[in-house]
Amino acid sequence: MDGLKNFKAQAVIFDKDGTLIDFDVMWGGWVVYLAGQLNAASGLNVEEPFYLAMGYDHEHRKVLAGGRLASRPMAQLRHLTIEVMQSFGLNMDQAEQIVEQAWCIPDPVILAKPLTDIRTLFSQFHSQKIKIGIATADDRAPTHAMIEAFDVEEFISTMACGDDGIKAKPAPDMVLAICEGMKIDPAGTMVIGDTVADLKMARASGAGLVVGVLSGVSSARDLVSYADVLIESVAELHAYALGLAGNISTQSHNDLNPDFAF
């Protein structure tokens, strides 16, 4: 875990889905439900092309790394859904009407399955005066609802969300906007995510430590080229926070090779 413990973060920026909460539970169930709603509204059998367009493996109930569902903002997913309906020969007005009738969003409270005790983790960082940010492709309202449900709002300094008008991942803009809001140099920031887009965003922003987490849609092979450190889950960050609390010596991150924290 040297790559992780040797970096003393001033701030930690988390992706949300696949990093803090279970991606497949949240978004896999949603895409299946929405396909059924589209079928009912159109009288067509849209599942196969819809899953393909979204990047969802229905047979294995798995969101695919690199697929649109894994990283695109909700507005883009809605537009993509309209395009799928048009592929059946519907004109724009017909497709938009069907999508309007069928459209729903994942319940940000009921479907949000945390991958660790988020309140305890955030409290540990807060006690070490480490600021916390969220960078997510999801919209602000459901993200805020999840944060309220987990009772962690008091620990979060700022967020960048998919409908904020900020350029989407893998552009560095979300991290840069969060760092500006926190008044912290990106070099003092740890960025944690489960997709290549997350890690490319972090790398392009000049983040001090880029951490890939394997609890989401991506494998170690997907992430290793972009990460300084790979961890199985954000649950492993409890040990990092406790190490800081125990005054374990830290050094500045410098040319780390990707390694597993444990």
C-alpha positions in Angstrom: 0.0 0.0 0.0 3.0 2.3 -0.3 1.6 4.3 -3.2 -1.4 5.2 -1.1 0.0 5.7 2.4 2.9 7.8 1.1 0.5 10.5 -0.2 -0.9 13.0 2.2 -4.1 14.3 0.6 -5.4 17.7 1.2 -8.6 16.7 -0.5 -10.2 13.5 -1.9 -12.5 13.6 -4.9 -14.8 10.6 -5.3 -16.7 9.4 -8.3 -20.1 8.2 -7.2 -21.5 5.2 -9.0 -19.3 2.1 -8.9 -17.0 3.9 -6.4 -19.2 4.8 -3.4 -22.3 2.8 -4.4 -22.9 -0.4 -6.4 -23.1 0.5 -10.1 -25.0 -2.6 -11.3 -27.6 -2.4 -8.6 -28.3 1.3 -9.3 -28.1 1.4 -13.1 -28.5 -2.2 -14.3 -31.9 -2.5 -12.8 -32.9 0.9 -14.2 -31.9 0.1 -17.8 -33.9 -3.2 -17.7 -37.0 -1.4 -16.2 -36.7 1.4 -18.8 -36.5 -1.1 -21.6 -39.8 -2.6 -20.4 -41.4 0.8 -20.3 -40.3 1.6 -23.8 -41.7 -1.7 -25.0 -45.1 -0.9 -23.4 -45.2 2.7 -24.8 -44.2 1.8 -28.3 -45.5 -1.8 -28.9 -42.0 -2.7 -30.1 -39.4 -5.0 -28.8 -36.5 -2.7 -28.0 -34.4 -4.5 -25.5 -31.6 -5.9 -27.6 -30.7 -2.6 -29.4 -31.4 -0.6 -26.3 -29.0 -2.7 -24.2 -26.4 -2.6 -26.9 -26.6 1.2 -27.2 -26.4 1.7 -23.5 -23.6 -0.8 -23.0 -25.4 -3.3 -20.8 -24.9 -7.1 -20.8 -28.3 -8.4 -19.9 -27.3 -12.0 -19.8 -24.7 -11.4 -17.1 -26.6 -8.5 -15.5 -23.5 -6.3 -15.9 -22.8 -2.7 -17.0 -20.0 -2.8 -19.5 -16.8 -0.8 -19.0 -16.5 1.8 -21.7 -20.2 1.7 -22.5 -22.3 4.8 -22.5 -24.2 3.8 -19.3 -20.9 3.7 -17.4 -20.0 7.3 -17.9 -22.5 9.5 -19.8 -24.7 12.1 -18.1 -28.4 11.5 -17.9 -29.2 14.1 -20.6 -27.0 12.2 -23.1 -28.6 8.8 -22.1 -32.0 10.3 -22.8 -30.9 11.5 -26.2 -29.4 8.1 -26.9 -32.8 6.5 -26.0 -34.5 8.7 -28.5 -32.0 7.7 -31.2 -32.7 4.0 -30.4 -36.4 4.6 -30.9 -35.7 6.4 -34.2 -33.7 3.3 -35.3 -37.1 1.5 -35.5 -38.3 3.9 -38.2 -40.0 6.4 -35.9 -39.6 10.1 -36.7 -38.2 12.5 -34.1 -41.6 13.6 -32.7 -42.8 10.0 -32.3 -39.6 8.9 -30.7 -39.6 11.8 -28.3 -43.2 11.2 -27.3 -42.5 7.5 -26.5 -39.4 8.4 -24.5 -41.3 11.1 -22.6 -44.0 8.5 -21.7 -41.6 5.9 -20.7 -38.8 7.9 -19.1 -37.9 7.6 -15.4 -34.7 7.9 -13.4 -33.2 5.5 -10.9 -34.4 6.0 -7.3 -31.3 7.6 -5.7 -32.2 6.3 -2.2 -33.8 2.9 -2.6 -31.3 1.6 -5.2 -28.2 3.2 -3.7 -26.2 0.3 -2.1 -23.1 1.7 -0.4 -19.8 -0.1 -0.9 -18.6 0.8 2.6 -19.8 2.8 5.6 -19.6 6.1 3.8 -20.4 8.3 6.8 -17.6 6.7 8.9 -15.1 7.1 6.0 -16.0 10.7 5.3 -15.9 11.5 9.0 -12.4 10.0 9.3 -11.2 12.2 6.4 -13.0 15.2 7.9 -11.3 14.7 11.3 -7.9 14.9 9.5 -9.0 18.2 7.8 -9.1 16.5 4.4 -11.8 18.0 2.2 -14.2 15.8 0.2 -15.6 16.4 -3.2 -17.9 14.4 -5.6 -17.4 14.2 -9.3 -20.3 12.3 -11.0 -21.9 12.0 -14.4 -25.2 11.7 -12.5 -27.5 14.7 -12.1 -27.3 17.0 -9.1 -30.8 16.3 -7.6 -30.4 12.5 -7.3 -26.8 12.9 -6.1 -27.9 15.3 -3.4 -30.7 12.9 -2.5 -28.3 10.1 -2.0 -25.9 12.2 0.1 -28.8 13.2 2.3 -29.9 9.6 2.7 -26.4 8.6 3.8 -26.3 11.6 6.1 -22.9 12.8 4.8 -23.8 16.3 3.5 -21.9 18.0 6.3 -18.6 16.4 5.2 -18.8 17.3 1.5 -17.2 20.6 0.4 -18.4 20.7 -3.2 -19.7 18.6 -6.1 -19.6 18.6 -9.9 -22.5 16.8 -11.5 -23.6 15.8 -15.0 -26.1 18.6 -15.4 -23.9 21.4 -14.0 -22.8 22.5 -17.4 -19.3 21.4 -16.8 -17.5 19.4 -19.5 -17.9 15.7 -18.9 -15.3 13.1 -18.1 -12.6 12.4 -19.3 -12.1 16.1 -19.6 -10.4 17.5 -16.4 -13.0 20.2 -15.9 -14.9 18.5 -13.0 -11.8 18.0 -10.9 -10.5 21.5 -11.7 -13.9 23.1 -10.8 -14.0 21.2 -7.5 -10.4 22.1 -6.6 -11.1 25.7 -7.4 -14.2 25.6 -5.1 -12.1 24.1 -2.4 -9.2 26.5 -3.0 -6.8 23.5 -3.3 -4.2 22.7 -5.9 -5.0 19.5 -7.9 -1.5 18.3 -7.0 -2.7 18.0 -3.4 -5.8 16.0 -4.4 -6.5 12.2 -4.5 -9.1 11.3 -7.2 -10.8 7.9 -7.0 -12.9 6.3 -9.7 -13.9 3.0 -11.3 -13.7 3.9 -15.0 -11.1 4.8 -17.5 -12.9 8.1 -17.9 -12.6 8.9 -14.2 -8.8 8.2 -14.2 -8.2 10.1 -17.5 -10.0 13.0 -15.9 -7.8 12.8 -12.9 -4.6 12.5 -14.8 -5.5 15.4 -17.1 -6.3 17.6 -14.2 -2.8 17.1 -12.6 -4.3 15.3 -9.6 -1.6 14.3 -7.1 -2.7 10.7 -6.8 -5.0 8.8 -9.2 -6.7 5.8 -7.6 -8.6 3.1 -9.5 -11.2 1.1 -7.7 -12.2 -2.3 -8.8 -15.7 -2.3 -7.3 -17.4 -0.9 -10.4 -17.5 -1.6 -14.1 -13.8 -1.9 -14.9 -11.1 -4.6 -14.4 -7.5 -4.1 -13.2 -6.5 -4.5 -16.9 -8.7 -1.6 -17.9 -7.4 0.8 -15.2 -3.8 -0.1 -14.6 -2.4 2.1 -17.4 -4.0 5.2 -15.8 -3.8 4.6 -12.1 -1.1 5.3 -9.6 -2.8 2.8 -7.2 -5.5 0.2 -7.6 -7.7 -0.9 -4.7 -10.5 -3.4 -4.5 -12.9 -1.1 -2.7 -13.1 2.3 -1.1 -13.5 0.3 2.1 -9.7 0.1 2.0 -9.5 3.8 2.5 -10.5 3.4 6.2 -7.0 2.1 6.8 -5.5 5.0 5.0 -7.5 7.5 7.1 -6.6 5.6 10.3 -2.9 5.7 9.3 -3.1 9.4 9.0 -4.7 9.7 12.4 -2.0 7.5 13.8 0.7 9.9 12.4 2.2 7.3 10.1 4.8 9.2 8.1 3.8 10.4 4.7 5.8 11.6 1.7 4.9 13.4 -1.5 3.7 11.3 -4.3 6.4 11.1 -7.0 6.3 8.8 -10.1 4.5 6.0 -8.5 4.0 2.8 -10.4 0.5 1.4 -10.4 0.2 -1.0 -7.4 -2.4 -2.6 -5.3 -2.9 -0.9 -1.9 -3.1 -4.2 -0.1 
